[in-house]
Amino acid sequence: MSETQTPEQTNPAPAEAPAEAAAPAPEAQPTDKLAELEAEVARLKNEVLYARADTENVRRRLEQQAEDRGKYAVGQFAKDVLSVADNLRRALDAVPPAAREGNDIANTLTVGVEMTERELLGTFERYGIRQVAALGTRFDPNFHQAMMEMEDTTQPEGTVVMVMQQGYQIHDRLLRPALVAVSKGGPKTPPGEQLDTNV
């Protein structure tokens, strides 16, 4: 080292080296921070999408429940009133057609009961309550309850040959199954149409 050189001039390279080494570090930090923020944004977007989907599902479920409440609100009341319809039908079935002929009182009374039954069934219809088809149809465990089997060679096996109590449904739900008797001993049903007729 010469006398004219100052200590700053003798070590110029080491002073620059740390500055160069420190320069990449600040660049790496913003990149890491950016990646971290992008990951956070992606996570939050997913959370928002899940929350939106969950809210939509809840909204749809509540709408369905409100619709069901409106459609089936009279269900329990209707079940209680079905016995009135049953009794009107029993009263009509108790009067044989021969008893009506020549007896004005019996005929007038029967006509009145028929009109009452028609009005009640019409009211049921307005609220989506209708009778389940049973007599002469294939036994369907979704709508019929088999109480017994009857020997009947004239009907295909598994046909409803007697209705002991009329069934009803409200819109697409069963209110009460029809209590029926099912034929046996008749022609066999093709395999694809066979239904369970176990009592």
Secondary structure by P-SEA (a helix, b strand, c coil): cccccccccccaaaaaaaaaaaaaaaaaaaaaaaaaaaaaaaaaaaaaaaaaaaaaaaaaaaaaaaaaaaaccaaaaaaaaaaaaaaaaaaaaacccccccccaaaaaaaaaaaaaaaaaaaaaaaaccccccccccccccccbbbccccccccccccccccccbbbbbccccccbbbbbbbbcccccccccccccccc
